[in-house]
Amino acid sequence: MGIIILIAVTITIFLIWRQKLTSSALKSNRIFVKFEDSIHENSEQQMRIQRALQEDMTFKNITENKYGGTVIGSSGKSYTVSLRLCTCPDYKQRQLPCKHMYKLALESGRANIFHDGEQFVVQKTELTPHSAENNTSTPKTAEHKSFNDNTNSLVFTYIVLNY
């Protein structure tokens, strides 16, 4: 009986940790949670930004919170992508934002990307005009959603509040 309680407590702590991780990612001042925004100025990153804009990639889905999704890359392969990581070989090798991550940031409305004549500029945008913390109205519904964030099947659970 004691082992069952220990397992239940461990699972609960893990679920709370995952929810806080996703919440902090969505509130982050950075476009990609793990990386300073200055990384976009690097010449290798500039190449990935250009590829994100030019290559044919299609999202099978984007999570409701716009934190991640599944993209079909230009090679036709499907990858799980988030604002933290991607399952593509480029990200696995370099551990830096790949073209799929830039495409997600653009498609989700998390970032604007434009060329200033010299280089691509990546600017963070707000996903909503106000945050849930600033809204004093009572939410109408709350849904629990999950997102598989990596190949090791770490599933992020988050709550979506519909007003």
DSSP file with accessible surface (Angstrom, degrees, kcal/mol):
  #  RESIDUE AA STRUCTURE BP1 BP2  ACC     N-H-->O    O-->H-N    N-H-->O    O-->H-N    TCO  KAPPA ALPHA  PHI   PSI    X-CA   Y-CA   Z-CA
    1    1 A M     >        0   0  171      0, 0.0     4,-1.7     0, 0.0     5,-0.1   0.000 360.0 360.0 360.0 -39.8    0.0    0.0    0.0
    2    2 A G  H  >  +     0   0   54      1,-0.2     4,-2.3     2,-0.2     5,-0.1   0.859 360.0  54.0 -64.1 -36.3    2.9    2.4    0.8
    3    3 A I  H  > S+     0   0  110      2,-0.2     4,-2.5     1,-0.2    -1,-0.2   0.880 105.9  53.2 -67.5 -35.1    4.5    1.8   -2.6
    4    4 A I  H  > S+     0   0  109      2,-0.2     4,-2.6     1,-0.2    -2,-0.2   0.924 109.9  47.5 -65.9 -41.6    1.3    2.8   -4.3
    5    5 A I  H  X S+     0   0  100     -4,-1.7     4,-2.7     2,-0.2     5,-0.2   0.925 111.4  51.1 -65.3 -42.2    1.1    6.0   -2.4
    6    6 A L  H  X S+     0   0  102     -4,-2.3     4,-2.4     2,-0.2    -2,-0.2   0.922 111.6  47.5 -61.1 -43.1    4.7    6.8   -3.2
    7    7 A I  H  X S+     0   0   89     -4,-2.5     4,-2.7     2,-0.2     5,-0.2   0.929 112.0  49.9 -63.8 -43.8    4.1    6.2   -6.9
    8    8 A A  H  X S+     0   0   48     -4,-2.6     4,-2.4     2,-0.2    -2,-0.2   0.916 112.2  47.3 -62.6 -42.8    1.0    8.4   -6.9
    9    9 A V  H  X S+     0   0   72     -4,-2.7     4,-2.6     2,-0.2     5,-0.2   0.925 112.2  50.4 -64.9 -42.8    2.9   11.2   -5.1
   10   10 A T  H  X S+     0   0   82     -4,-2.4     4,-2.4    -5,-0.2    -2,-0.2   0.928 111.7  47.5 -61.5 -45.3    5.8   10.9   -7.5
   11   11 A I  H  X S+     0   0   90     -4,-2.7     4,-2.7     2,-0.2    -1,-0.2   0.921 111.7  50.7 -63.1 -42.7    3.5   11.0  -10.6
   12   12 A T  H  X S+     0   0   76     -4,-2.4     4,-2.4    -5,-0.2    -2,-0.2   0.934 110.9  47.9 -61.7 -45.5    1.6   14.0   -9.1
   13   13 A I  H  X S+     0   0  107     -4,-2.6     4,-2.5     1,-0.2    -1,-0.2   0.927 112.2  50.5 -61.4 -42.4    4.9   15.9   -8.5
   14   14 A F  H  X S+     0   0   87     -4,-2.4     4,-2.5    -5,-0.2    -2,-0.2   0.923 110.0  49.4 -62.7 -43.2    6.1   15.1  -12.0
   15   15 A L  H  X S+     0   0   67     -4,-2.7     4,-2.2     2,-0.2   142,-0.2   0.904 111.6  48.7 -64.8 -39.7    2.8   16.3  -13.6
   16   16 A I  H  X S+     0   0   81     -4,-2.4     4,-2.5    -5,-0.2     5,-0.2   0.931 110.6  51.3 -65.2 -43.0    3.0   19.6  -11.6
   17   17 A W  H  X S+     0   0  129     -4,-2.5     4,-2.3     1,-0.2    -2,-0.2   0.926 110.4  48.8 -59.4 -44.4    6.6   20.1  -12.7
   18   18 A R  H  X S+     0   0   21     -4,-2.5     4,-2.3     1,-0.2     5,-0.2   0.909 110.6  50.4 -64.0 -40.4    5.6   19.5  -16.4
   19   19 A Q  H  X S+     0   0   76     -4,-2.2     4,-2.5     1,-0.2    -1,-0.2   0.928 111.6  47.7 -65.2 -41.4    2.8   22.0  -16.2
   20   20 A K  H  X S+     0   0  145     -4,-2.5     4,-2.8     2,-0.2     5,-0.2   0.889 109.7  54.0 -66.3 -37.4    5.0   24.6  -14.6
   21   21 A L  H  X S+     0   0   35     -4,-2.3     4,-1.9    -5,-0.2    -2,-0.2   0.943 112.0  43.1 -62.4 -46.8    7.7   24.0  -17.3
   22   22 A T  H  X S+     0   0    1     -4,-2.3     4,-2.3     2,-0.2    -2,-0.2   0.929 113.9  51.9 -66.1 -41.4    5.2   24.6  -20.1
   23   23 A S  H  X S+     0   0   44     -4,-2.5     4,-1.6     1,-0.2    -2,-0.2   0.928 110.5  47.3 -61.6 -44.4    3.7   27.6  -18.3
   24   24 A S  H  X S+     0   0   63     -4,-2.8     4,-0.8     1,-0.2    -1,-0.2   0.871 109.8  54.7 -66.8 -33.3    7.1   29.2  -17.9
   25   25 A A  H >< S+     0   0    0     -4,-1.9     3,-0.7    -5,-0.2    -1,-0.2   0.924 108.1  48.3 -64.1 -42.8    7.9   28.5  -21.5
   26   26 A L  H 3< S+     0   0   50     -4,-2.3    -1,-0.2     1,-0.2    -2,-0.2   0.825 114.6  45.8 -69.2 -28.2    4.8   30.3  -22.7
   27   27 A K  H 3< S+     0   0  116     -4,-1.6    -1,-0.2    -5,-0.2    -2,-0.2   0.543  88.0 122.9 -89.2  -7.2    5.5   33.3  -20.4
   28   28 A S    <<  -     0   0   24     -4,-0.8    -3,-0.1    -3,-0.7     5,-0.1  -0.163  63.3-139.7 -58.9 145.9    9.2   33.4  -21.4
   29   29 A N  S    S+     0   0  140      4,-0.1     2,-0.3     3,-0.0    -1,-0.1   0.525  82.8  83.9 -79.3  -8.4   10.5   36.6  -22.9
   30   30 A R  S    S-     0   0   82      1,-0.1     3,-0.2    -5,-0.1     6,-0.1  -0.676  77.0-137.6 -93.9 153.7   12.5   34.5  -25.4
   31   31 A I  S    S+     0   0    0      1,-0.3     2,-0.6    -2,-0.3    -1,-0.1   0.959 102.6  34.5 -71.2 -50.8   11.2   33.1  -28.6
   32   32 A F  S >  S-     0   0    0      3,-0.4     3,-2.0     1,-0.1    -1,-0.3  -0.936  87.6-139.9-107.6 119.1   12.9   29.8  -28.0
   33   33 A V  T 3  S+     0   0   26     50,-0.8    51,-0.2    -2,-0.6    -1,-0.1   0.815  96.0  42.8 -50.5 -43.2   12.9   29.0  -24.3
   34   34 A K  T 3  S+     0   0   87     49,-0.5     2,-0.4    -3,-0.1    -1,-0.3   0.535 108.3  66.9 -85.1  -5.3   16.4   27.6  -24.0
   35   35 A F  S <  S-     0   0   23     -3,-2.0    -3,-0.4    61,-0.0    -4,-0.2  -0.941  78.9-119.2-127.4 138.6   18.1   30.1  -26.2
   36   36 A E    >   -     0   0  109     -2,-0.4     3,-1.8     1,-0.1     4,-0.2  -0.432  31.2-122.4 -65.2 144.1   18.9   33.8  -26.0
   37   37 A D  G >  S+     0   0   51      1,-0.3     3,-1.5     2,-0.2     4,-0.2   0.732 105.5  75.5 -65.0 -19.7   17.3   35.7  -28.9
   38   38 A S  G >  S+     0   0   77      1,-0.3     3,-1.7     2,-0.1     4,-0.3   0.721  75.7  79.7 -65.6 -15.2   20.8   37.0  -29.9
   39   39 A I  G X  S+     0   0   34     -3,-1.8     3,-1.6     1,-0.3     6,-0.3   0.788  76.7  72.6 -62.9 -24.3   21.5   33.5  -31.4
   40   40 A H  G <  S+     0   0    8     -3,-1.5    -1,-0.3     1,-0.3    80,-0.2   0.710  86.5  64.1 -65.7 -19.5   19.4   34.4  -34.5
   41   41 A E  G <  S+     0   0  124     -3,-1.7    -1,-0.3    -4,-0.2    -2,-0.2   0.676  76.7 108.7 -79.1 -16.2   22.2   36.7  -35.7
   42   42 A N  S <> S-     0   0   79     -3,-1.6     4,-2.5    -4,-0.3     5,-0.2  -0.317  77.5-125.8 -61.0 140.1   24.6   33.8  -36.1
   43   43 A S  H  > S+     0   0   97      1,-0.2     4,-1.7     2,-0.2    -1,-0.1   0.867 110.1  51.3 -61.6 -36.5   25.3   33.1  -39.8
   44   44 A E  H  > S+     0   0  101      2,-0.2     4,-1.6     1,-0.2    -1,-0.2   0.898 111.5  47.7 -66.9 -38.6   24.3   29.4  -39.4
   45   45 A Q  H  > S+     0   0    1     -6,-0.3     4,-2.6     2,-0.2    -2,-0.2   0.883 106.1  58.1 -68.9 -35.8   21.1   30.4  -37.8
   46   46 A Q  H  X S+     0   0   23     -4,-2.5     4,-2.4     1,-0.2    -1,-0.2   0.908 104.8  51.9 -58.4 -39.3   20.4   32.9  -40.5
   47   47 A M  H  X S+     0   0   86     -4,-1.7     4,-2.3     1,-0.2    -1,-0.2   0.918 110.1  48.1 -64.0 -40.9   20.6   30.0  -43.0
   48   48 A R  H  X S+     0   0   18     -4,-1.6     4,-2.2     2,-0.2    -2,-0.2   0.882 109.7  52.5 -69.1 -36.6   18.1   28.1  -41.0
   49   49 A I  H  X S+     0   0    0     -4,-2.6     4,-1.8     2,-0.2    -2,-0.2   0.944 110.0  48.7 -62.3 -46.0   15.8   31.1  -40.8
   50   50 A Q  H  X S+     0   0   77     -4,-2.4     4,-2.0     1,-0.2     5,-0.2   0.919 111.1  49.9 -61.2 -42.1   15.9   31.5  -44.6
   51   51 A R  H  X S+     0   0   83     -4,-2.3     4,-2.9     1,-0.2    -1,-0.2   0.883 106.7  55.6 -64.7 -36.2   15.2   27.8  -45.1
   52   52 A A  H  < S+     0   0    0     -4,-2.2    -1,-0.2     1,-0.2    -2,-0.2   0.878 112.7  43.0 -63.3 -34.7   12.2   28.1  -42.7
   53   53 A L  H  < S+     0   0   64     -4,-1.8    -2,-0.2    -5,-0.1    -1,-0.2   0.830 124.2  33.3 -78.5 -32.8   10.8   30.8  -44.9
   54   54 A Q  H  < S+     0   0  138     -4,-2.0    -2,-0.2    -5,-0.2    -3,-0.2   0.798  97.7  83.4 -98.4 -33.4   11.5   29.2  -48.3
   55   55 A E  S  < S-     0   0   51     -4,-2.9     2,-0.8    -5,-0.2    19,-0.0  -0.432  83.1-107.5 -81.5 152.7   11.2   25.5  -47.9
   56   56 A D        +     0   0  129     -2,-0.1     2,-0.4    18,-0.1    -1,-0.1  -0.666  51.1 157.8 -80.8 108.4    7.9   23.7  -48.1
   57   57 A M        -     0   0   12     -2,-0.8     2,-0.4    -5,-0.1    16,-0.2  -0.993  20.6-162.3-130.9 141.2    6.9   22.5  -44.6
   58   58 A T  E     -A   72   0A  80     14,-2.0    14,-3.6    -2,-0.4     2,-0.6  -0.980  14.9-134.3-127.4 135.4    3.4   21.7  -43.4
   59   59 A F  E     -A   71   0A  36     -2,-0.4    12,-0.3    12,-0.2     3,-0.1  -0.778   8.9-167.3 -89.0 123.5    2.1   21.4  -39.9
   60   60 A K  E    S-     0   0A 130     10,-2.4     2,-0.3    -2,-0.6    -1,-0.2   0.841  79.4 -15.1 -70.8 -36.0   -0.1   18.4  -39.2
   61   61 A N  E     -A   70   0A  81      9,-1.4     9,-1.8    -3,-0.1     2,-0.4  -0.975  54.0-154.0-161.2 155.8   -1.1   20.1  -36.0
   62   62 A I  E     -A   69   0A  57     -2,-0.3     7,-0.3     7,-0.2    -3,-0.0  -0.994  37.8-109.1-130.2 132.2   -0.1   22.9  -33.7
   63   63 A T    >   -     0   0   17      5,-3.2     3,-2.2    -2,-0.4    84,-0.1  -0.189  29.4-110.8 -60.3 155.8   -1.0   22.6  -30.0
   64   64 A E  T 3  S+     0   0   91      1,-0.3    -1,-0.1     2,-0.1     0, 0.0   0.836 120.8  51.5 -59.4 -31.9   -3.7   25.0  -28.8
   65   65 A N  T 3  S-     0   0   24      1,-0.0    -1,-0.3     3,-0.0    -2,-0.1   0.457 109.5-126.2 -84.9   0.6   -1.2   26.9  -26.7
   66   66 A K  S <  S+     0   0   86     -3,-2.2    44,-0.1     2,-0.2    -2,-0.1   0.672  76.9 120.6  65.5  21.5    1.0   27.2  -29.8
   67   67 A Y  S    S-     0   0    2      1,-0.1    16,-1.5    15,-0.1     2,-0.3   0.734  78.2 -16.4 -86.5 -23.3    4.0   25.8  -27.9
   68   68 A G  E     + B   0  82A   0     14,-0.2    -5,-3.2    15,-0.1     2,-0.3  -0.928  58.6 159.5-164.0-175.8    4.5   22.8  -30.2
   69   69 A G  E     -AB  62  81A   0     12,-2.5    12,-2.7    -7,-0.3     2,-0.5  -0.985  43.5 -72.8 172.2-167.8    3.2   20.5  -32.9
   70   70 A T  E     -AB  61  80A  24     -9,-1.8   -10,-2.4    -2,-0.3    -9,-1.4  -0.983  41.9-169.5-121.6 126.5    4.0   18.1  -35.6
   71   71 A V  E     -AB  59  79A   0      8,-2.7     8,-2.9    -2,-0.5     2,-0.7  -0.905  21.3-140.4-118.2 141.8    5.6   19.3  -38.8
   72   72 A I  E     -AB  58  78A  58    -14,-3.6   -14,-2.0    -2,-0.4     6,-0.2  -0.929  34.5-143.8 -97.0 113.2    6.1   17.5  -42.1
   73   73 A G    >   -     0   0    5      4,-3.1     3,-2.0    -2,-0.7   -16,-0.1  -0.068  27.7 -92.8 -73.2 177.5    9.5   18.7  -43.2
   74   74 A S  T 3  S+     0   0   59      1,-0.3   -18,-0.1     2,-0.1    -1,-0.1   0.752 126.6  58.1 -64.7 -20.8   10.8   19.5  -46.7
   75   75 A S  T 3  S-     0   0   79      2,-0.2    -1,-0.3     1,-0.0     3,-0.1   0.544 118.9-111.2 -83.8  -8.4   12.1   15.9  -46.9
   76   76 A G  S <  S+     0   0   54     -3,-2.0     2,-0.2     1,-0.4    -2,-0.1   0.331  77.3 128.7  93.6  -5.9    8.6   14.5  -46.3
   77   77 A K        -     0   0  134     -5,-0.1    -4,-3.1     1,-0.0     2,-0.4  -0.534  57.4-124.7 -83.3 151.4    9.5   13.2  -42.8
   78   78 A S  E     -B   72   0A  59     -6,-0.2     2,-0.4    -2,-0.2    -6,-0.2  -0.796  28.8-175.6 -99.3 135.5    7.4   14.1  -39.8
   79   79 A Y  E     -B   71   0A  28     -8,-2.9    -8,-2.7    -2,-0.4     2,-0.5  -0.979  26.7-129.4-131.4 144.8    9.0   15.7  -36.7
   80   80 A T  E     -B   70   0A  34     -2,-0.4     7,-1.8   -10,-0.2     2,-0.4  -0.814  38.5-178.0 -88.6 126.6    7.7   16.7  -33.3
   81   81 A V  E     +BC  69  86A   0    -12,-2.7   -12,-2.5    -2,-0.5     2,-0.3  -0.950  13.1 164.9-131.4 144.8    8.7   20.3  -32.7
   82   82 A S  E     -B   68   0A   0      3,-2.6   -14,-0.2    -2,-0.4    23,-0.1  -0.860  55.0 -92.9-141.9-178.1    8.4   22.7  -29.8
   83   83 A L  S    S+     0   0    0    -16,-1.5   -50,-0.8    -2,-0.3   -49,-0.5   0.436 126.1  44.9 -80.0   3.4    9.8   26.0  -28.8
   84   84 A R  S    S-     0   0   42      1,-0.4     2,-0.3   -17,-0.2    -1,-0.2   0.682 123.9 -17.2-111.1 -35.6   12.4   24.0  -26.8
   85   85 A L        -     0   0   20     64,-0.1    -3,-2.6    16,-0.0    -1,-0.4  -0.974  48.7-138.6-163.5 173.3   13.5   21.3  -29.2
   86   86 A C  B     -C   81   0A   4     -2,-0.3    -5,-0.2    -5,-0.2    65,-0.1  -0.979  19.6-134.2-143.0 152.7   12.8   19.3  -32.3
   87   87 A T  S    S+     0   0   18     -7,-1.8    -6,-0.1    -2,-0.3    63,-0.0   0.393  70.0 114.7 -89.1   5.7   13.2   15.6  -33.2
   88   88 A C  S  > S-     0   0    3     -8,-0.2     4,-2.3     1,-0.1     5,-0.2  -0.331  78.6-114.7 -74.7 158.0   14.9   16.3  -36.5
   89   89 A P  H  > S+     0   0   83      0, 0.0     4,-2.3     0, 0.0     5,-0.2   0.859 112.9  58.9 -60.9 -35.5   18.6   15.3  -37.1
   90   90 A D  H  > S+     0   0   38      1,-0.2     4,-2.6     2,-0.2     5,-0.4   0.944 110.1  41.4 -60.9 -48.1   19.8   18.9  -37.3
   91   91 A Y  H  > S+     0   0    7      1,-0.2     4,-2.9     2,-0.2    -1,-0.2   0.928 113.0  54.1 -66.1 -42.7   18.5   19.8  -33.8
   92   92 A K  H  < S+     0   0  113     -4,-2.3    -1,-0.2     1,-0.2    -2,-0.2   0.890 115.6  39.8 -58.8 -38.1   19.7   16.5  -32.4
   93   93 A Q  H  < S+     0   0  165     -4,-2.3    -2,-0.2    -5,-0.2    -1,-0.2   0.924 129.4  26.2 -77.4 -45.7   23.2   17.1  -33.7
   94   94 A R  H  < S-     0   0   44     -4,-2.6    -3,-0.2    -5,-0.2    -2,-0.2   0.702  83.3-143.8 -94.9 -25.0   23.6   20.9  -33.0
   95   95 A Q     <  +     0   0   96     -4,-2.9    -4,-0.1    -5,-0.4    -3,-0.1   0.870  65.3 111.2  58.2  37.0   21.2   21.4  -30.1
   96   96 A L  S    S-     0   0   52     -6,-0.2    -1,-0.2    -5,-0.1    -2,-0.2  -0.930  83.6 -69.0-132.2 159.2   20.3   24.8  -31.6
   97   97 A P        -     0   0    0      0, 0.0     2,-0.2     0, 0.0   -49,-0.1  -0.184  54.2-156.6 -52.8 133.4   17.0   26.0  -33.2
   98   98 A C     >  -     0   0    0    -50,-0.1     4,-2.0     1,-0.0     3,-0.3  -0.485  34.9 -92.0-102.7 177.8   16.4   24.3  -36.5
   99   99 A K  H  > S+     0   0   19      1,-0.2     4,-2.5     2,-0.2     5,-0.2   0.846 125.7  57.0 -61.9 -31.9   14.3   25.4  -39.5
  100  100 A H  H  > S+     0   0    7      2,-0.2     4,-2.4     1,-0.2    -1,-0.2   0.891 106.1  49.4 -67.3 -38.4   11.3   23.5  -38.0
  101  101 A M  H  > S+     0   0    0     -3,-0.3     4,-2.5     2,-0.2    -2,-0.2   0.908 111.9  48.1 -67.3 -40.3   11.5   25.5  -34.8
  102  102 A Y  H  X S+     0   0    0     -4,-2.0     4,-2.2     2,-0.2    -2,-0.2   0.911 111.1  51.0 -65.0 -40.6   11.7   28.8  -36.7
  103  103 A K  H  X S+     0   0   25     -4,-2.5     4,-3.4     2,-0.2     5,-0.3   0.917 110.2  49.6 -63.3 -41.5    8.7   27.7  -38.8
  104  104 A L  H  X S+     0   0    0     -4,-2.4     4,-2.7     2,-0.2     6,-0.4   0.934 109.6  50.9 -61.6 -45.9    6.7   26.9  -35.7
  105  105 A A  H  <>S+     0   0    0     -4,-2.5     6,-2.1     1,-0.2     5,-1.1   0.903 116.7  41.8 -59.2 -39.3    7.6   30.3  -34.2
  106  106 A L  H ><5S+     0   0   50     -4,-2.2     3,-1.0     4,-0.2    -2,-0.2   0.954 117.1  44.9 -72.1 -51.4    6.4   32.0  -37.4
  107  107 A E  H 3<5S+     0   0  104     -4,-3.4    -2,-0.2     1,-0.3    -3,-0.2   0.824 112.9  51.3 -65.3 -32.6    3.3   29.9  -38.0
  108  108 A S  T 3<5S-     0   0    5     -4,-2.7    -1,-0.3    -5,-0.3    -2,-0.2   0.575 112.2-117.6 -81.1 -10.6    2.2   30.0  -34.3
  109  109 A G  T < 5S+     0   0   31     -3,-1.0    -3,-0.2    -4,-0.4    -4,-0.1   0.544  81.9 121.8  84.6   6.9    2.5   33.8  -34.3
  110  110 A R  S   <S+     0   0    1     -5,-1.1    15,-3.1    -6,-0.4     2,-0.3   0.789  77.3  22.3 -71.4 -26.6    5.1   33.7  -31.6
  111  111 A A  E     -D  124   0B   1     -6,-2.1     2,-0.4    13,-0.3    -2,-0.2  -0.984  62.9-142.8-142.2 151.0    7.6   35.5  -33.8
  112  112 A N  E     -D  123   0B  85     11,-2.8    11,-2.8    -2,-0.3     2,-0.4  -0.916  20.7-162.6-104.6 140.0    7.7   37.9  -36.8
  113  113 A I  E     +D  122   0B  23     -2,-0.4     2,-0.3     9,-0.2     9,-0.2  -0.993  19.6 153.7-126.6 128.7   10.6   37.3  -39.2
  114  114 A F  E     -D  121   0B  90      7,-2.1     7,-3.8    -2,-0.4     2,-0.5  -0.962  41.2-114.7-147.0 164.7   11.7   39.9  -41.8
  115  115 A H  E     -D  120   0B  98     -2,-0.3     5,-0.2     5,-0.3    -2,-0.0  -0.897  15.8-165.3-105.2 126.8   14.8   40.9  -43.7
  116  116 A D        -     0   0   87      3,-2.4     4,-0.1    -2,-0.5    -1,-0.1   0.260  58.6 -90.3 -95.2  13.6   16.2   44.3  -42.8
  117  117 A G  S    S+     0   0   63      2,-0.2     3,-0.1     1,-0.0    -2,-0.0   0.033 123.5  44.7 101.9 -27.1   18.4   44.5  -45.9
  118  118 A E  S    S-     0   0  176      1,-0.4     2,-0.3     0, 0.0    -3,-0.0   0.701 121.8 -11.0-114.7 -38.8   21.4   42.9  -44.2
  119  119 A Q  S    S-     0   0   60     -5,-0.0    -3,-2.4   -73,-0.0    -1,-0.4  -0.956  76.0 -81.3-154.8 170.5   20.0   39.9  -42.3
  120  120 A F  E     -D  115   0B  30     -2,-0.3     2,-0.5    -5,-0.2    -5,-0.3  -0.635  40.1-151.8 -79.6 137.9   16.9   38.2  -41.1
  121  121 A V  E     -D  114   0B  32     -7,-3.8    -7,-2.1    -2,-0.3     2,-0.5  -0.941   4.7-160.7-113.5 131.8   15.4   39.7  -37.9
  122  122 A V  E     -D  113   0B  18     -2,-0.5     2,-0.4    -9,-0.2    -9,-0.2  -0.963  12.6-177.2-115.2 118.4   13.4   37.5  -35.6
  123  123 A Q  E     -D  112   0B 100    -11,-2.8   -11,-2.8    -2,-0.5     2,-0.2  -0.964  25.1-122.6-120.8 135.9   11.2   39.4  -33.2
  124  124 A K  E     -D  111   0B  51     -2,-0.4     2,-0.3   -13,-0.2   -13,-0.3  -0.467  28.6-164.7 -71.8 140.0    9.0   37.9  -30.4
  125  125 A T        -     0   0   28    -15,-3.1     2,-0.4    -2,-0.2     3,-0.0  -0.849  25.8-104.1-119.2 161.3    5.3   38.7  -30.6
  126  126 A E        -     0   0  145     -2,-0.3   -15,-0.0     1,-0.1     4,-0.0  -0.703  19.6-150.8 -84.3 136.5    2.6   38.4  -28.0
  127  127 A L  S    S+     0   0   56     -2,-0.4    -1,-0.1     1,-0.2   -17,-0.0   0.805  81.8  20.9 -77.3 -30.5    0.3   35.4  -28.6
  128  128 A T  S    S-     0   0   80      1,-0.1    -1,-0.2    -3,-0.0     3,-0.1  -0.971  78.0-119.7-135.3 154.2   -2.7   37.1  -27.0
  129  129 A P  S    S+     0   0  132      0, 0.0     2,-0.3     0, 0.0    -1,-0.1   0.773 100.1  12.0 -65.4 -24.2   -3.5   40.7  -26.2
  130  130 A H  S    S-     0   0   99     -3,-0.0     2,-0.2     5,-0.0     5,-0.0  -0.991  80.6-115.5-147.8 156.6   -3.7   39.9  -22.5
  131  131 A S    >>  -     0   0   40     -2,-0.3     3,-0.8     1,-0.1     4,-0.6  -0.488  29.2-112.1 -90.3 163.5   -2.6   37.0  -20.3
  132  132 A A  G >4 S+     0   0   42      1,-0.2     3,-0.7     2,-0.2    -1,-0.1   0.828 115.8  62.2 -62.9 -30.1   -5.0   34.9  -18.3
  133  133 A E  G 34 S+     0   0  119      1,-0.2    -1,-0.2     3,-0.0    -3,-0.0   0.825 104.0  47.9 -66.4 -30.8   -3.5   36.3  -15.1
  134  134 A N  G <4 S+     0   0  121     -3,-0.8     2,-0.6     2,-0.0    -1,-0.2   0.561  92.5  91.9 -85.8  -9.8   -4.7   39.8  -16.0
  135  135 A N    <<  -     0   0   41     -3,-0.7    -5,-0.0    -4,-0.6     0, 0.0  -0.772  52.9-172.6 -90.5 121.3   -8.2   38.7  -16.9
  136  136 A T        +     0   0  144     -2,-0.6    -1,-0.1     2,-0.1     2,-0.1   0.529  53.2 103.5 -91.6  -5.8  -10.5   38.9  -13.9
  137  137 A S  S    S-     0   0   60      1,-0.1    -2,-0.1     0, 0.0    26,-0.0  -0.372  80.4-105.8 -73.8 158.0  -13.4   37.1  -15.6
  138  138 A T        -     0   0  124     -2,-0.1    -1,-0.1     1,-0.1    -2,-0.1  -0.671  36.1-114.8 -84.1 132.1  -14.2   33.6  -14.7
  139  139 A P        -     0   0   52      0, 0.0    24,-0.2     0, 0.0     3,-0.1  -0.384  13.9-146.3 -67.0 143.9  -13.2   31.0  -17.4
  140  140 A K  S    S+     0   0  172     22,-1.7     2,-0.3     1,-0.2    23,-0.2   0.888  76.7   3.1 -76.1 -43.5  -16.1   29.2  -19.0
  141  141 A T  E     -E  162   0C  74     21,-1.5    21,-2.2     2,-0.0     2,-0.4  -0.969  56.9-153.1-141.9 158.4  -14.3   25.9  -19.5
  142  142 A A  E     -E  161   0C  61     -2,-0.3     2,-0.4    19,-0.2    19,-0.2  -0.996  14.4-168.9-133.6 126.1  -10.9   24.3  -18.8
  143  143 A E  E     -E  160   0C  70     17,-2.4    17,-2.8    -2,-0.4     2,-0.5  -0.930  17.5-136.3-114.8 141.7   -9.5   21.5  -20.9
  144  144 A H  E     -E  159   0C 136     -2,-0.4     2,-0.3    15,-0.2    15,-0.2  -0.841  29.8-178.9 -94.4 128.9   -6.5   19.4  -20.1
  145  145 A K  E     -E  158   0C  64     13,-2.8    13,-2.3    -2,-0.5     2,-0.3  -0.883  12.5-151.7-123.5 159.7   -4.2   18.9  -23.1
  146  146 A S  E     -E  157   0C  75     -2,-0.3     2,-0.4    11,-0.2    11,-0.2  -0.948   5.6-167.9-131.7 153.0   -1.0   17.0  -23.7
  147  147 A F  E     -E  156   0C  14      9,-1.9     9,-3.2    -2,-0.3     2,-0.8  -0.976  21.9-135.7-141.8 124.0    1.9   17.4  -26.0
  148  148 A N  E     -E  155   0C  65     -2,-0.4     7,-0.2     7,-0.2   -79,-0.1  -0.713  25.3-174.7 -79.4 109.7    4.7   14.9  -26.6
  149  149 A D        +     0   0    0      5,-2.5     2,-0.3    -2,-0.8    -1,-0.2   0.589  55.1   5.0 -89.9 -13.0    7.7   17.1  -26.5
  150  150 A N  S >  S-     0   0   29      4,-0.5     3,-1.3   -69,-0.1     4,-0.2  -0.972  79.2 -90.3-159.9 177.3   10.5   14.7  -27.4
  151  151 A T  T 3  S+     0   0   85     -2,-0.3    -1,-0.0     1,-0.3    -3,-0.0   0.615 114.6  68.9 -73.1 -11.4   11.4   11.2  -28.6
  152  152 A N  T 3  S-     0   0  136      2,-0.1    -1,-0.3     1,-0.0     3,-0.1   0.219 114.3-112.9 -90.2  13.7   11.7    9.9  -25.1
  153  153 A S    <   +     0   0   82     -3,-1.3     2,-0.7     1,-0.2    -2,-0.1   0.836  54.9 165.2  60.7  37.7    7.9   10.3  -24.7
  154  154 A L        -     0   0   37     -4,-0.2    -5,-2.5     2,-0.0     2,-0.5  -0.775  23.4-156.4 -81.0 115.4    8.0   13.1  -22.2
  155  155 A V  E     -E  148   0C  44     -2,-0.7     2,-0.5    -7,-0.2    -7,-0.2  -0.854   4.7-149.6-103.8 123.4    4.4   14.4  -22.3
  156  156 A F  E     -E  147   0C   0     -9,-3.2    -9,-1.9    -2,-0.5     2,-0.4  -0.810  10.9-159.7 -91.4 126.8    3.7   17.9  -21.3
  157  157 A T  E     +E  146   0C  28     -2,-0.5     2,-0.3   -11,-0.2   -11,-0.2  -0.889  17.8 167.1-106.3 135.7    0.2   18.4  -19.8
  158  158 A Y  E     -E  145   0C  16    -13,-2.3   -13,-2.8    -2,-0.4     2,-0.5  -0.939  32.2-118.5-143.3 163.8   -1.3   21.9  -19.7
  159  159 A I  E     -E  144   0C  64     -2,-0.3     2,-0.6   -15,-0.2   -15,-0.2  -0.917  18.4-155.3-108.4 131.3   -4.6   23.5  -19.0
  160  160 A V  E     -E  143   0C  17    -17,-2.8   -17,-2.4    -2,-0.5     2,-0.6  -0.927   8.7-154.0-106.1 122.0   -6.3   25.6  -21.7
  161  161 A L  E     -E  142   0C  68     -2,-0.6     2,-0.6   -19,-0.2   -19,-0.2  -0.862   4.5-159.3 -97.9 124.6   -8.7   28.1  -20.4
  162  162 A N  E      E  141   0C  46    -21,-2.2   -22,-1.7    -2,-0.6   -21,-1.5  -0.905 360.0 360.0-104.9 123.6  -11.5   29.1  -22.8
  163  163 A Y              0   0   98     -2,-0.6   -25,-0.0   -24,-0.2    -2,-0.0  -0.662 360.0 360.0 -96.6 360.0  -13.2   32.4  -22.0
